[in-house]
Amino acid sequence: MGDLTLDEDSHEVARGGEEIHLTATEFELLRFLMRNPRRVLSKAQILERVWSYDFGGKANVVELYISYLRRKIDAGRPPMIHTRRGAGYLIKPGG
């Protein structure tokens, strides 16, 4: 997507040719976002898919991991990860 690449076999991620190191959870979150480009994903959908269970109201874990991804993916570049207030998160090419 844009200049962001994710290799599911090697678990490697790069943006603009620069390798980005992610934890296993960050990788799963990014993979879920990238499999649903330009689609707003709710915190509940993300929790169910990435963490495989209901956190019982602790949806702030999603916000925390989104912030980790933004620091790594969007650092010094046009942002790709966007928030839709009251709806969720989406990824689209930066610019």
C-alpha positions as a Markdown table, in Angstrom:
| # | Residue | x | y | z |
|---|---|---|---|---|
| 1 | Met | 0.0 | 0.0 | 0.0 |
| 2 | Gly | 1.7 | 3.2 | -1.1 |
| 3 | Asp | 5.3 | 2.9 | 0.0 |
| 4 | Leu | 4.4 | 0.5 | 2.8 |
| 5 | Thr | 5.1 | -3.2 | 2.3 |
| 6 | Leu | 4.2 | -6.1 | 4.6 |
| 7 | Asp | 5.6 | -9.6 | 3.9 |
| 8 | Glu | 3.4 | -12.2 | 5.6 |
| 9 | Asp | 5.9 | -15.0 | 5.1 |
| 10 | Ser | 9.0 | -13.3 | 6.5 |
| 11 | His | 7.0 | -10.9 | 8.9 |
| 12 | Glu | 9.0 | -8.0 | 7.4 |
| 13 | Val | 7.6 | -4.5 | 7.1 |
| 14 | Ala | 9.2 | -1.6 | 5.3 |
| 15 | Arg | 8.2 | 1.9 | 4.3 |
| 16 | Gly | 10.0 | 3.7 | 1.6 |
| 17 | Gly | 12.5 | 0.8 | 1.5 |
| 18 | Glu | 13.4 | 1.3 | 5.2 |
| 19 | Glu | 12.8 | -1.7 | 7.4 |
| 20 | Ile | 10.5 | -1.3 | 10.3 |
| 21 | His | 10.7 | -3.6 | 13.3 |
| 22 | Leu | 7.4 | -4.5 | 14.8 |
| 23 | Thr | 6.3 | -6.7 | 17.7 |
| 24 | Ala | 4.1 | -9.7 | 16.9 |
| 25 | Thr | 1.0 | -7.8 | 18.1 |
| 26 | Glu | 1.9 | -4.7 | 16.1 |
| 27 | Phe | 2.4 | -6.9 | 13.0 |
| 28 | Glu | -1.0 | -8.5 | 13.4 |
| 29 | Leu | -2.7 | -5.1 | 13.9 |
| 30 | Leu | -1.0 | -3.7 | 10.8 |
| 31 | Arg | -1.8 | -6.8 | 8.8 |
| 32 | Phe | -5.5 | -6.5 | 9.7 |
| 33 | Leu | -5.6 | -2.8 | 8.8 |
| 34 | Met | -3.8 | -3.5 | 5.5 |
| 35 | Arg | -6.2 | -6.3 | 4.6 |
| 36 | Asn | -9.0 | -3.8 | 4.9 |
| 37 | Pro | -7.6 | -0.7 | 3.1 |
| 38 | Arg | -9.7 | 2.5 | 3.4 |
| 39 | Arg | -12.2 | 0.7 | 5.6 |
| 40 | Val | -13.0 | 2.0 | 9.0 |
| 41 | Leu | -12.5 | -0.7 | 11.6 |
| 42 | Ser | -14.1 | -0.3 | 15.0 |
| 43 | Lys | -12.2 | -1.0 | 18.2 |
| 44 | Ala | -14.4 | -4.0 | 18.8 |
| 45 | Gln | -13.5 | -5.5 | 15.4 |
| 46 | Ile | -9.8 | -4.9 | 16.0 |
| 47 | Leu | -10.0 | -6.5 | 19.5 |
| 48 | Glu | -11.8 | -9.5 | 18.2 |
| 49 | Arg | -9.4 | -10.0 | 15.2 |
| 50 | Val | -6.0 | -9.1 | 16.7 |
| 51 | Trp | -6.5 | -10.1 | 20.3 |
| 52 | Ser | -9.1 | -12.9 | 19.6 |
| 53 | Tyr | -11.3 | -12.0 | 22.6 |
| 54 | Asp | -13.3 | -9.2 | 24.2 |
| 55 | Phe | -11.2 | -7.1 | 26.6 |
| 56 | Gly | -14.3 | -6.2 | 28.6 |
| 57 | Gly | -14.2 | -2.5 | 28.0 |
| 58 | Lys | -10.4 | -2.2 | 27.9 |
| 59 | Ala | -10.4 | -0.9 | 24.3 |
| 60 | Asn | -7.7 | 1.6 | 25.2 |
| 61 | Val | -5.2 | -1.3 | 24.4 |
| 62 | Val | -6.2 | -0.6 | 20.7 |
| 63 | Glu | -5.4 | 3.1 | 21.1 |
| 64 | Leu | -2.1 | 2.2 | 22.7 |
| 65 | Tyr | -1.1 | -0.2 | 19.8 |
| 66 | Ile | -2.3 | 2.3 | 17.2 |
| 67 | Ser | 0.0 | 4.9 | 18.8 |
| 68 | Tyr | 2.9 | 2.4 | 18.7 |
| 69 | Leu | 2.3 | 1.8 | 15.0 |
| 70 | Arg | 2.0 | 5.5 | 14.2 |
| 71 | Arg | 5.4 | 6.1 | 15.8 |
| 72 | Lys | 7.0 | 3.4 | 13.7 |
| 73 | Ile | 5.0 | 3.6 | 10.4 |
| 74 | Asp | 4.2 | 7.4 | 10.1 |
| 75 | Ala | 7.3 | 8.8 | 11.8 |
| 76 | Gly | 8.5 | 11.8 | 9.7 |
| 77 | Arg | 6.2 | 10.8 | 6.8 |
| 78 | Pro | 2.7 | 11.6 | 5.5 |
| 79 | Pro | 0.4 | 9.7 | 7.9 |
| 80 | Met | -1.2 | 6.4 | 6.7 |
| 81 | Ile | -3.1 | 5.4 | 9.9 |
| 82 | His | -6.1 | 7.6 | 10.5 |
| 83 | Thr | -8.7 | 7.9 | 13.3 |
| 84 | Arg | -12.4 | 8.4 | 12.6 |
| 85 | Arg | -13.8 | 9.8 | 15.8 |
| 86 | Gly | -16.5 | 7.6 | 17.2 |
| 87 | Ala | -16.0 | 5.0 | 14.5 |
| 88 | Gly | -12.6 | 3.5 | 14.5 |
| 89 | Tyr | -9.3 | 3.4 | 12.5 |
| 90 | Leu | -8.3 | 3.0 | 8.9 |
| 91 | Ile | -5.2 | 2.9 | 6.8 |
| 92 | Lys | -4.7 | 4.5 | 3.4 |
| 93 | Pro | -1.7 | 5.7 | 1.4 |
| 94 | Gly | 0.0 | 8.7 | 2.9 |
| 95 | Gly | -0.1 | 12.1 | 1.3 |
